[in-house]
Amino acid sequence: MSLSRRDFLKYGAATGTAVVGGGIDLTPVEAAAASLRIKEAKAFPGVCPYCAVGCAQLIYVKDNKIVDIEGDPDAPHTEGALCPKGSSTYQLSLNERRISKCMYRAPGSDKWEEKPLDWMMEQIAQRVKKTRDETFVESVKVGDKPVTVNRCEGMAWLGSSVLDNEENYLIAKLSRGMGLVNLENSARLCHSATVPALGATFGRGAMTTNLIDVQYADVIMPTSNWAECHPVSYKWVMKAKERGAKIIHVDPRFTRTSATADYHVPIRSGTNIVFFGGLIRYAIESKKYFHDYVVTFTNASLLVDPSFKTPTDLDGLFSGYDAGKRSYDQSTWKFQLDADGYPKQDPTLRDRNCVFQHLRRHYARYTPEMVERVCGISKDLFLKVADVYCSASGPDKTGTISYALQLNQSTNGVQQIRSLCMLQLILGNIGRPGGGVVALRGHSNVQGATDFGTLYHMLPGYPAAPLQAPHPTLTDYLEKTTPKGGFWVNNPKFVVSLLKAWWGPAATKENDYVYDYLPKREKADAYSHQHFVVGMHQKKVKGFICMGQNPAVDSPNAKMSRQAVRNLEWLVVVDLFETDTAAIWKEPGIDPKSSQVEVFFIPAAPAAEKDGSITNTMRLAQWHVKAVESPGDARSDAAFIVDLGNRLKELYGASKAKKDRPVLDLVWDYQPQGSKKEPTMELVLKECNGYATDDVPDKDGTLQYKKGEPMKTFAHLRDDGLTACGNWIYGGIYPEEGKNLALRREKAKGGDYLAHGWGFAWPANRRILYNRASANAAGKPWSEKKKLIWWDAAQKKWVGNDVPDFPGTMAPDAPRQKEGPFKGIGGIDAFIMNPHGKGQLFASVLDGAFPEHYEPFESPTRNLLSKVDNNPVAKVYDIGDLNRLGTPDKYPYVLTTYRLTEHHAAGMSRHVPWLSELFFGHFAEIGTEMAKELGIQNGDMITVETPRAQIKVQALVTERIKPFIINGKKVYQVGIPWHWGYQGVMKSARGDITNDLVASLGDPTTFIQESKALLCNVRKAVA
């Protein structure tokens, strides 16, 4: 008997035993294993395109064909490991389902037609121009004053967090040049709550630490399924455990992460603020908080306006709430100021109006008994894990907390993450080895796509996208978006350098660096993913470019979203496979004639077939090198974007209209090469890094840069037009011609456990943010065990094991700087991006200065903490019956969604046979007790229903999900993975769409949907 690889997998799965003896011939399997490395093959550096661990790969090529892909053993953060998805990336290039020819679907047609690439691109450019011309708004009146807005609302562009940094940058640049305001990537639906949560607390919206550093934690608290969703990185958790660290897993389901934990803490979805609020209360009342750290590095001692009130005072609301507008007037959310305009302080933390006392009173309600009633966590278990985690504090101990979508995808998403961040601040766990917040991103380049501004509300590097009323001119914009202190005082340098990078010679001091060219948003409550899908449904958005994403499956209220896409006039999909979105007119049960959307499918290239960089979850940018040519018409996403830009420039070439200058003046020379017009990607990287637009003198008049030279650091950027920079936070990634630091692959050396010679971590290649806080007020390490950087008085500079996240020569006793790039920052201000240099326990977020618990909009209980049940400023989309909400009398079960190790996002893995064969099909996990009540057996088909839709899936009856006792009532929870859709390589890869069940709701700051805590009904399906 001989076994193929697939037979081997099937046999092993069926028997559950080792395949030995029994007359089975393993020769073919052994031969395949032995041939993985071929001596004649050339190895190219690659990066896995799945989750954001960023596993480095070696791509072996012979005769322009990929023969193997394996993990790079030199990679310091992955050490050569790959998960099942990473091991299957071979089949992204070599796959019978991959489309290599351009496909066209005429309006109302029931078939694809193969078309030449040039014809497709010309037709797409024509559609883009027509829609832009028909829906362009050049100016509006704000009050009685005309304001140039240069805005196009009739078109949307969905970038992608699986596209490279350079490709996302090109999308941001071209789309803004066209005037698009409907611009997003998949971060909106997965991690958009992360940026304002971490940003408001620490100053930057990114993971604070490094995966490798997790091994030095004394306690680790994952609040997501880290072991399954980011498996390779979980090795650092296990290394910590080998050193004696405790693991506390907080998750509604018992998972593989739970199996490694010392404590599994089952929690009802949507109640994390109560859990973390309870921990904050416990840390304060038991005096386990790190007092000296809190006084030195947080705003706990700052005095708040006496008229400010919290939900403790106002039964669920903060002061300033306007019920009519459903928003807060934050005029009382401010500090008392001294004569110098700096907040008054009470270092004793005793003043009633100091932040610390407000925090203490605010969380006084979050008792262990309340945690038990709301979260369903027993009081005894809560107190046990509270003691264990809060003991990871002080000079000698640190704790790490991780999170992913369980906290993000909520109408309280920003505040759920904020509560976690605040706990880490009061325990002194930020900026220190073994501490920090691990934001586990789910796509290979979620971090990079966000950094490069393919989101409606911001520009590359995180300056805000301008609004028409507050920001009519550059002067207005800079005055209102630039704080008075902290490193963001350099905002004018970043913005002017960005305008120069985009519009070059056309951007001059005399015309405000063509600030008018930037599209101005009408309002903040518009243009997000959910907004423009509703716009498509209402036929206000007419055209749509979708790259590397699958909104037919991954959108909330996905059934409505698919109808919205079918309402478009035209749709462009750039992808590897025929996604559910590309096949929107082929959805089962839909008559193709009912949709007149014209579809253009452009075949794309995976990471192995193009040059570019990907930024992983710990801000590490790694360059992958093109290993082989793409088949047929397939080419990089960058080639599509650059080609489209060049064609638009040609189409507008004869125009004299002022509104067309942003397209015509766009700097767009990326030297396309070959028949497929592939741009030179290091030119894009250089532009992102920054370069001199003319000779640049330093402050003494000495020549600092010659015209065209790359900038060595963002500290050299200027606001006078002499520098251009596409993304200031990546300054230094390309410091010299031909020196691409993202391409570095140097093994960790000596004591450099953070491996500074591998890739480039923004900003400035530092690996742990806010690391000034790793030393005390005097600049000495808190302890030898937890030392990272420290002040060397003899050398008069900060030294240690990382790049200081602080002015390198600023002494610990330095006073606050009155001017310059660090205005307002003194020697103990570790959080340099914040206006006062402090970690912000108190911060002005749209729905509260502190996180306050509100129930999900669909909940089995009323809010037990106040009279306000739901987030009073959350977004509820007005689309009638398409957005009906459920009540527990009809929908008694809590539903949460999740992901799997073997599948990815909304479609890529379903076209890969090696992954698709690993699951029997779509399923829902239900507990044994619930199954018994409903008469459901393991493997039965069941119907799961919400007011929006119903889906049929197979029941997986398991003891991994237990019922909760919520306010004395038993509540069952259901878990459903969300990967399935109607497209896929085999029957097991196709199934109903989980996100059909999700409502159109949004967090008020980011408009991320609430898909982790819904109500549903479940019944045994009738054949």
N, C-alpha and C positions, 0 to 999 in steps of 0.2 A: 504494500500500500504506500503510495506516494502522496505527499501533502504540498499543495500550493500555500503561499503565505496566508491567503484568505481562509483556506480550509483549516490551516493551523489555528487561526484565531477562532474560527467557529468550533472546532473540535475542543479546544481548550475551554471555551466559554460553556459549551454544552456539558462537559464532564466535570469541570471544576477541579481537574487533577493535572499533574504534570504529564506531558506527553512523552512517555518513556516506555520502552518494551512494546509488547503487543504486536510485533511484526511491522511497526510503522517505520517507513523510510524517511528519515529527516534530511536526506542528501540535498534536495532542492532548497530547503530552508537554510542549511549550513552553507551551501554554495552562495546563496543570496547574501548572507551575512559576510562571507569572506570577500565578496566582490564590492563591498560598500566603498572601500578606499581603492582607488585605481591609481597606480603609480604615474601614469601618463597624464592624469587629470590636473588641471590648474585650480587652485583654491582662491575664491574671491570672498572678501569680507561682506557678510550680510547681517541683517537684523530681522528677527521674526516679526511678521506683520499682524500678529494676533493681539494678545493682551499687552498691557503697558509695562510689564517687567522688562521688556527690551532685551530678550535673550539674544546674545551675539551668536552668529552662525558662520560656518564656513560652507561655501557653495562650490561644489566640485564640478568642473566643466571639462568635457572632452568633445572635440569636434563640434563646438558651438551648441552643445546639448548638456543640460544639467543631468549628471549621473547620480548625485547624492547631495543631501544637505544634512549637516550635523551641527551640534553645538560647538562653539569655540571654547576649548578648555582653558584658554588664557583669560577669558572674561572674568573680572574679579567679582562681579555681582551674581553671576550664574554658573561659573566654573564648568562650562561645557554642557550643562543639562538642558533638556528641552522637554516640554510636556507633550501630550498627544497631539495637540494642535500644531505646536512647533515642529514636531517630527513629521507632520503631514504636509508641510509647506511645499515639498516637491510636487504635490498634485495641484498646486495653484498654477504652476507653469505647464506641467504635462498632464493634461486632463481633456478627455474627449468632449466634455461639456463646455469647455472654454470656447468663447466666440472670438474669431480672428478676422471676421469681415464686418463691414458696416451694414447695419440692418435698418430698414425704413418701414414704418407702418403708416400707410395713408389714412386720413380720417375715415372712420367707419369700416375700415378693412378688417378682414379676419385672418390676414397672413402678413408675414414679414417679406420684404423684398430686399435683395442684396443690391447695394449701391456703391459706387466708387467713393473713396474717402474725400477727394477734392469736391465732388458734388455735394456730399453731406455737409462739409464744412461751409461751403458757400451758402447752402440753404439755411443752415443754422445762423450764420452771420446775418442773413437777410431777415430772419424771424426776430432776432435780437434787436436789430436796428428798428424794425417796424414797431415792435412793442415799446421800445424805449421812446421813439418819437411820438407815439400815440398817448403815452401815459406820463410823459415827463412834465414835472412842475418846476419852472425856472425860478419863480419868486412868489411870495405870499406877503400879505400885510399882517404884521403883528402890531395890534393897536392901529395907529395911523401911519406906521412906518413900513416901507417895503423892505423885505429881507430876501436876499438871494439864497435859495435852498437847494437848487440843482438836484432834485430828487425824482427818482423813478420808482413808483409803487406797483407797477403792473407786471413786475417780473420778480422771481425769487431764485436765489442760488444757494444750494445746499452743498457746502464743502464737505470735508470728511476728516475724521480723526484717524483714518487709515491712510490718508495721503501724507506725503512728506511735508516737512516744514516749508521748504522752498515752494512747493505747489500751493500750500495754503496761503503763503505770502502773495504769490501771483494772483490767486483768486481775490484776496483782500484788495490788492492794488487795482486790478482791472475792474472789479465790480464797483468799487468806490468811484473809479474814474467814469464808469457808466452812469453813476448816480444811484446805484442800488442801495436800498435800505433793508430789504428783505434778504438778509445774509446770515446764514447759520451753519453750524456743523453739529455732529451728533453729541458734542459736549452739552448742548442745551438740554438734552433728554436724559443725560446720565450724571454729569458732574458739575452742572452749572452752578449749583448751590455752593460748591466748594469755594469758588473764587471770592465772593463777598463775605463768606463766613470766616475763612482764614485771613482774608485781606483786612476785614474790619478788626480782627483780633490781633493779628501779628504784623500786618503791613503788606504782605504778599499773599496772593491766592494760590499757593502751591505747597506741596508736601514739604515739611520743614526739615526732614532728616534724610538719611541714606539707608537703603535696604541692608547694606553690609553692617551698618551700625546697630541694627536691631539685636544682634547677638550679645550686646553688652547691656541689654535691659535686665532689670531685676524682676519685673512683672510685665507681662504683655497682655493687652486686652483687645483682641479682635472683635469688632462688632459687625463683621461680615464673614462670609465663608472663604477666608483667605486661602486655606489649604487647597480648595478645589478651583477657585476662580483665578488664582495667581500662584499656581503650585510650585514653580521653580523657586520663587522668592521665599517660600515658606521654610526653606532650609535654614534661613537665618533665625527664624523663630525656634526651630528645633535645636539649633546650635546653642541658643540662649537657654533652652530647657536643659540641655546637657550640662550647662554651667550652673544649673540650679534655679533658673528662673521659673516663676509660676505663670501659667496661662489661664486666663479667664475668658471664656467665649460667650459673648452676649448675642443671641440669635434666636428667632422663633423656632427654628428647626434644629434637631440634632444632626450634625453633618460630620464630614471627615475632620473638619477643624475641631469640632466638639470632642471627637475621639482622641485628639492629642492633648486636650485641655485638662487642667487640674479641676476646673469648675466649669460646668455648662450652666449658663443663666438663660433659661427660656424667657423671652419677653414678647408681649403682644406688639405687633407691628404698629408703628406710629406713635409710640410712647417713650422714645428715648430721652426726651427732655426731662421727663419725670425721673427716669433712672439717673441721668447725669446730674440733674438738680439735687437728687437725694444724696449723691456722692459728694457734691460740693458742700451741702449742708453738713454731712458727716465729717468731712475734712475740717471744716471750720469749728464745729461744736466739739469735736474730739481733739482739736488743736494739732491735727496731723498735717496741716498746711505748712509750707516752707516759708516761715515768717520773714526772714531776711531777704529772700528772693522776691517775695511779694512786695515788700516795701521798696526795694531797690529798683526792680525792673517792671512793675506793673503800675497801672493808674489807680490802684486801690486806695492810695492816700489822697488823691485829688478830691477837692470839695465840689459837690454838685449844687446847682441852683436849688435853693430851699423850696421852691414851688414845684419841683419835679416829684411826680408820684408814680408808684409802680402798681402792678395788679394786686399786690397785697393790700394797698390802700384803696384801690378803686374796683375791687372785685372782678379782676380779669382784664382790665384795660390800663394802659399807661396814660399819663396826663396829655391832653391835647387831642383826644380822639374826636373826629368829626364824623358822626354817623351818616350824614347825608352824602359826604364825599367818600366814605369808607377809607379814610386816610388819617394820618396823624400830623398835627401841627407840632413840630419838634422844638418850638421856641423855648420850652423849659428844659429840654434835654441838653444842657450845657453846664460848663464849669463856672465857678466863681473865679474871677481873675484878679491878680495883684496889679500893682502900679506898672509893671513891665508887660502886662498883657498875658502873663503866664498863669495857669491855674494855681489857686491857693492849695496848700497841702497840710495834712496832719499826719506826720510820720508815725504817731502813736496808733493810728487807725481807730481812734475812739470817737471822733467827731461824728455826730448823728448824720451829717450830710456828706461824709466821705464815701467814696465808692464802696469800700469794704463793708461799711455798715448797711448801706443800701442793699448790697449783695446778700448780706446775712439775713436781713428782714425779708427780702424777696423770696429766698429759698427756705424760710422758716416753715412754710406750709408743706414742703417736700419731705415729709417724715418717712421713716421705714414703713409705717402703716399705710401711708398714702401710696408709696411705691407698690406695695402688695396689692392694694385695691385697684390701682390703675393699670399697672404693668402685668399683674399676674405673677409676680416673683414673690416667693414666700419671704416673710420678714427675716426669718433665720438665715436663709441663703443670702439675702441682700446684705445683712450685717456682716456675714462672714466674708463675702467678696469685697465689701467696702473696707473692711479692716486690712485685707491683703493688699488691695490696690493702693489705698491711701497711705500705706506704710512705705510705698515706693516714692519716698520724698525725703528731702534733707540733703546734706552734703555728700553722703555716701551711696545714696540709692536713687535710681530713676526708673520710670515706667514708660512704656510705649503704648499708644492706642492707635488702632487702625480702623478705617471705615471705608465703605464703598457706597453702593446705591441704596442700601437699606435706610440710610440717613438722608441721602440726597432727594430721593423721589417722593416728595411730600409737600403739602401746602405749608408745612413748617420746616422745609428743607434747610434753609440757611441757619435757622435757629437751632435745629437739632445738632448740626455740626458745630455751631458756636458754643453750645453747652459743653461739648467734648473738649473744645479748645480752651475754654475757661477753666475746666478742671485741671488740664495740664499746666496752665499758668499758676494756679494757686498751689499746685504741688511742686512747682519749680522744675518742670520736666521739658521745657523748651530751650533749645540751644545747647543742650548737654548730651554727652555720650549716653546711649541707651535710653534716651528720651524722645520726645517729639510726637508729631502727628503724621501717621502714614496714610496718605490719601491714595487708595488703591484704584488706579484708573483701569478701565476695562478694554480700551482700544489702544493699539500700538502708539498712536500719536495724539491722544486726547489732550495731553499737556501742551504739545507743540502747536496743534491746531488752535487751541485757546490763546497761547502766547502770540500767535501770528494774526489774531484779530478776525478770524472768520466767524464772528458773532455780531449780531446786529448792534450791540450797544457799545462796542469799543473798537479801538484801532490797535495795530500791532504794538506790543509792549505795554498795553493796558491804559493808555490815555482814553478818556471817554469819547465816544462818537458824538459830535455836537448836536444840540437841539436848537430849533429855530428861535424860540422866544428868549432863552437866557444867553444864547451864544451867536448873535447875528454877525459879529465881527471877530477877528482874531484877538483883538484886545479884550473884548468881553469874554471870549472863551478862556484865554489864559488867566485872566483875573479870577474867574469863577471856578476854574478847575485846578488851580495851583494853590496848595496850602501855604500857610505862613511859616511853617517849620517842618523839619524832616527832609529826607532826601528827595521827596517829590517837589521840593522847591525848584528842582532842575527841569521841571516839566516843559518850560518854554524851549529848552535846548532839544529835548526829545521830539517835540511836536514840529518845530521848524526844520529839524534835520529830516524828519519823516516826509514833510512836504517837499523838501529838496530832492529826496530820493525818488519821489513819485513824479514830480513835474520839472525837475532839473532847472535849466536856464529860464524857463517861463516863470519860475517862482523867485520873485525879487522882494527886497525890503519895501520898495515903493508900492507893490500890489499886495502887501501882507502875505507874501509867499503863496499867492493864489489860494488862500484859505477859502475863498468863495467856491472853489472847485469841489471842496468836500461836501457831500450831501448832508443836509441838516434834517434830523428827524422832527416830525411834527410834535411827538410827545413820547414819553418813556413807555407808556402802556400801548405798545404797538410793535410789529415787525418780528417778533420772536417766531420760532417754529410753529407753535400752536396758532399764533395770530395769522401767519400767512397761509396756513392750511385752511383756516376759516375763510380767509380772503379768496382762496381758490374755490371753496364750496359756494361762495357768493358770487363767483365769476368776476371778482375785482382784480385778482391776480391771474394773468392770462398765459404767461410763459414761465417755464421752470427748468433750470439746469440742476441735475442731480448727479453728484460724483461720489462713488464709493460709499453710498448709504442707501438704505432701503426703507423709505418712509411708508410704503404700503404695509409693512409689518411692524416697524419700530415706532411709529407714531402713536401717541395716546389716542383713544377713541378711533382706532385704526379703521374700522368699518366706514365711519364718516370720512376719514382721511382718504381712503381709496376712492370714494365717490368724488371727493374734492379734486383729486388728481385727474379723474376721468372728465372733469368739467373744464380742464385746461384747453387752450387752443393748441399749444405745442409743448412737448416735453423732450428734453435731452437727457439721456442716461449714459454715463461713461462708467463702464464696469468690466469685470472679467467674465461674468456669467450673465445669463438672462435672469435678472432678479425679478422678484414679485412686482416691483415698481415698473420695470421695463415691460412686463407682461400684464400691466394693469387692465388692459382691454381683453385679456384672456382669462381673467379670474373665473373659476368655476361658478356656474349659475348666472353669469353676466352675458348678455347678448353683445358681441363686439360692435354691432351696428348702433347700439345705444350710446356709444361714446365716440365723439368726433375728434378726440385728441390725436394730434399728429405726433408720432414718436420717432425720434432719431436715436439709434443705439450706436455708440462709438466704442469699439473694443479697447480695453486698457491693458496696462502692464503691471504685474505684481512687483514687489520690491526687488526681487532677484533680477529684474530686467531693466533697472534704471538706477541712476545715481541720485543720491539725496540723503537727507538726515532725518532721523526720527528721535523725538525727545521722550524718554520713558517717564515713568511715574515719579522718579526722584530727580527730575529736571536734567537728566543726563542725555545729551545729544550725541548720537552715534551715526556715523556715515556708512551707508551701504553702497557698494560699487556694482555697477552694471556687469552682470556675469555673462549674459547671452542676449542675442537679438530677439525681439518679440516676433511671433509669427504673424503673417499676413499684414493686415492694416493695424494691428494692435500697436500701441505706442504709449508713452508715459502720459499721465494726466497733465504734466507741465507742457508737453507738446501741444495738447488740445488747447490749453489756456493761452499759450503764446500765439498759436496759430489764429485763434479767434480774435485776439487783440489786434494782430496785424491786419486781419481782414476788416475789422471795424474801422481801423485807421484809414484803410483804402476806401471803404464805403463813405466815410465822412470827409474824404480828402478835399472835395471841392466846396465844402460847406463854409459859409462866412458867419454862421450863427454863433453867438456867444456861448450858447448852451452846449455846443459840440467841442469847445476848446478843451475841456477836461479829458476827452478821449484823444484828441489830436496832439495835445501837449504831453501826454503821458510818456515818460522815459521807458522805452520798450525794446531795447536792443540786447537780446540774449543769444545772439549768434546761432540761430538754428542750423543744424547740420544734417546732411543726408536727405534721402527721399522722404523720410517721415518728419523732417524738420524738428529734430530733437534739440532743444535749447541746451546751452552750456550751463550746467547747474551750479558750478562754482562761481559763475558771474552773479547768480542770484544770491548765493551765500555771502559773497563780498558786499553786495548792496545791503543785505540784512545786517551785516557786521558794522558797516559804516565806512566811509572813505572821505577824503578831502576833495571838495569841489574846486578848490584853488589852493595856492600856497597858503599854509596856515602858520602864522607866527605864534610863539608862546607869549606870556605876559611881559617878558623882557624884550620882545621883538626878535628873538632868535627863531630861525626857521624850524618849526616843529614837524610839519608834514609837507611834502611836495604834492602838487595837484595830482589826484588819482590814487594816492597811497592809501592803503587800508588803515583804519583807526586801530590802535593797539588796545584801547579801552574806552568805554562809554564816558569815562571821566573827562575825556578830551572833546566831547561834543560841544557845539556852540549854537547860539541862537541868532547868529548874524549871517547865516547862509553859507558859511565856509565849510560846513560839514553836511554830508548826506548820510542818513542811517535809516534803514527799513524797520529795524526793531532793536531799540537801544539795549534791552536786557541781554541780547546775544552779542553785545560788543565784546570783542576779544576772541571770538570763535575763529576769526580769519585775520590774524594780526599782521600778517605779511603776505605778499604775493606768493601764491603756491603753498602757503602753510595753513592747512585745513585741520584745526584741532579736533573737529568731530571725527576725523579719520584716525586719530591716534589709537593704537591698540597695544599699549605698553602694560606688561604685567605689573602687579603691585610690587613695590620695592621696599625692602627693609621694614621700617616702622610705619610706612604709609599705608595703613590698612584701608583707608578710604580711596586709594588708587587714583590719585590726581592725574596720572598719565594716561588714563583710559577715557577717551572721548572728551567732552566739554560739558560741564554743568553750569547753567546760568544761575546766578550772575557771577561773573569773574572766576568761574571754575571752583567756587566754594561748594563744599559737599554737605555741610550742616548749617542751615540758616540761623541767624540770631545768636551766633556762637560767642558773642561778647558775654552772654549770660552764663557761659560755662565757668566764668571767673567771678569772684565776689566784687563788692564795691571797690576794693583796693586793687583789683586786677589779679589776685592770686586764685589759683584753682580752688574750687570748693573742697576738693579732697584729691589725693593722689590717684585714687581709684577712678575718679570721674574728671580727669583733666583733659582739656582739648586745646584751648589757646589761653595765653596768659600774657601779662605785661612784663617785659624785660626792661627794668629800669636802667641797666647799664647801656643797652642798645637803644633805649628810648623808642621802642616799638613793640607791637603785639607779635608774639611768636607762638609756635606750637604745631599741631598736627592738621591744621586746615587753613585755608585762606581766610583771614579775619573778615567777618561781616560787620565791619566797623572801620572808621578812619585809622589807617595803620599806625599812625604816629600820635594819635590823640591819647594823652595820659588819662588814667582813671579819675584823677582829680581835676580834669580840665573843665572850665565853666562852659555853660551853653554858648555856642557860637552865635554871634550877633549877625554875621553875614556869611556869604559863601555857600558852597555846595552842601554843607552840613548845618545850615542855619537852624538854630533851635536845638541842636544836639550837643550834649555834654558828655563827660567821661563815663557816666553810668547809664547812658540811654541806648540800650542794646537793640531796641526795635526801631532802627533808623528810618524806616519807611513811614512810620506813624508821626503825626504832627508834633507830638510831645516826646517821641522816642520811647514810649512805654508800651508794654503789652496791654491791650485794652480789654479789661473786664467790662467796663462801661463803654458802649459804642452806639452810634446812631444808625441802626439798621431800620428798614422801613416798618417792620412789625414789632419793634421793641428794643430798648436799650440793653435789656437782659433777655435771654431766652425764656419764654413763658409757654407752658403746655396748653395746647388746644387740641381737641379731638380731630381726627381725620373727618372729612366732610361726610363720609359714610362710616358710622361707628356703631358698635353694639351698646354703647352707653352714653349718657350725658357726661359733660365735663365735671369731674368731681372736685376740681380745684377752684372753680369760679363759676359764675353764672354765664360766662361767654363760652359757648360750646366750640365754635370753629374759629380759625384765624380771622379776625374781623377785617383784615385788609387783603385777604387772599383774592386771587383772580378766579372768577367764575365766568366762563364763556357763554354768551347769550346766543345759543343756537337751538332753543326750543326743546322739543322732545328728543332731539339727538343727544341731549346732555341731561337726561333725567337722572336723579339721584335716588339711591335706595335707602330704605329704612329697615331696622332689624326685625320688624314683624313679618316682612315678606322676604327679606334677605338676611337670614340669621347668622351666616358664617363669615368670619374674617378671611379675606383672600389676600395673599401676598404673591409676588412674582419673583423669580430668581433665574440664575444662569447655571450652566453646567461646564465641567472641565472640557468635555469632548466637543461641545458646540460653541459657536461664537456669534454674538450679535444677532443680526436678523437675516442671515442668508449665506454668508461666505462658506461656512462649513457644510451647509446642506448640499453643496455641489461637489464636495470632496468625498469620494467613496470610502477612503480609509476611516474617516470620521463618521460618516452617515451610517455605516454598518454597525457601529458600536451601540446604537439604541434601537429598541423595537418600534418606537414611534412616540407620538406626543402623549403626555400623561399628566395626571394631577396626584399629588401626595395627599392622602387623608389618613387621619388617625384610626386606630383599630376600634376605639369606642364609638366614634362617629359612624364608621362603616357598618358596625353592628346595628346601630339604631336605624340606618337607612337600608339595611339589607343588601349591602354592596360587598362583593367578594373581590379579592385581588385579581386584576385583569379584566374586570367588567368594564364595559363602556358606560360612561356617565355623562350627564349634561351639567355644565357649570354655567350659571346665568346671572347676569346683572341687568339693570334696567336698560343698558345700552345694547346688549347682544347676548348670545349664548354660543357656547362652543361644546363640541363633543370630544372627549379625550378618554384615555384608558385609566382606570383607577389603579394607583399604586398604594395599597393599604400597608401602612407602616407604623411602627411604634416610635418613629423619630419625631412625630408631631403629637404633642400631648394637648389636651384641653386646658384652657386657662380659667381660673376663677376670677372674674372681674366684678368688683363690687358685690360679691356674694353670689354671682350668677355664673354658671358654666358656659363658656364660649369656646366653640371649636374653630380651628384655623385650617385653611387649605393652602397648599403651596403648588404653584404651577410655573414651570420654566417657560420662557417666552420666545424660544428660538424658531418655532415651526411656522411654515407658510405653505402656499400652494405650489411653490417651485422647489425642486430638489432632485437629486440623482436617482433616488429609489423611493419606494413606497414609504419606508420607515422615516424618510427625511421630510415627508409632506404631512401637513396636518392643519387643523384650525388655528386661527391667529389669536393668541392670548390677549394682545393689546386691544382687541375688539371690545373687551370687557371694561376697559379703563375710561374714566370720565375726562371731560375737558375742563380741568382745573389747573391752577398754577400757584406756586409760591409767589408772593407779591414782589419780591426783588428780582427773581430770575425767570419766573413763569415755567419752571420745571414742573412736570405733572405729578400727580399723586397716584403712583402705581404700586406702592408697597403696602397699602392699607385700604382695601376696598371691602364692601359687603357683597356677598353672593348667595345664591341658593344652589343646592346640589341635589340631583336626583338620578336614580338609575335610568340609563337611557332605554327607550323603547325601540326595538328593532323596526 
